[in-house]
Structure formats: structure tokens, C-alpha cells
Amino acid sequence: MGLAAGWASSSGVLNLSMPGTIAPGTIAPHGTLKIDSYELPKVMIPFPSLKEQRRIVAAIDSIAEETRRIAAIYVQKLAALDELKKSLLHQAFSGRL
């Protein structure tokens, strides 16, 4: 979250230098748009407010925690299925099915 600290303007735009435009039509040999290093200071990058960044991080943390919880349940279910398979095979080969 500290990435934009000190660079932020009140407009919520990261401005590395004076605003400007990038020369249109500059294409790299592999076909993608090319931005020369001398043009980078002209680039303005919008970013969310610090409050919004914190909200986004909290949401991602919550989703990550839920993902870990679901993954643990998945591992438990796989283990239970493996035990069930072993039990069914044992019962089938011992004539109890």
C-alpha cells in the first residue's frame, strides 16, 4: 500500500513528472506498443485512494483465508474418500457386499 506514498496527487493519479502524451504508433518489433524510457515520466497512472486500497487488501485477505479453509476441507474430503474406497474394497473382497 505504500507504493504511491508521496507521489499521490489529490486527483488520485500517480504523476511521475509533467503530464503529457506518448507518441502514437510506436510499435516494438514483436508487435506490442512500445514506450521509450524517456517517455515514462509523462505517463499518468490512476490508482485508488489509500482507503480504497486498504478495502481491496482486506477483501483479498478475506478471500485468501476462505480459500485456505476450503482447501483444508478438500484435503479432508479426499482422505475420507480414500478411506471409504479402501473399506468398500475390503468388504467386496471379503464377501460382505
Residue pairs with C-beta under 8 A, 6 or more apart in sequence:
1 50
1 53
1 54
1 57
4 14
4 47
7 14
7 15
7 16
8 14
8 47
8 50
9 15
12 46
12 47
12 48
12 49
13 44
13 45
13 46
13 47
14 44
14 45
14 46
14 47
15 44
16 40
16 41
16 42
16 43
17 41
17 42
18 41
18 42
19 42
19 44
20 42
21 42
22 35
22 39
22 42
22 43
23 39
26 33
26 34
26 35
26 36
27 33
27 34
28 34
35 43
47 53
48 56
88 97
91 97
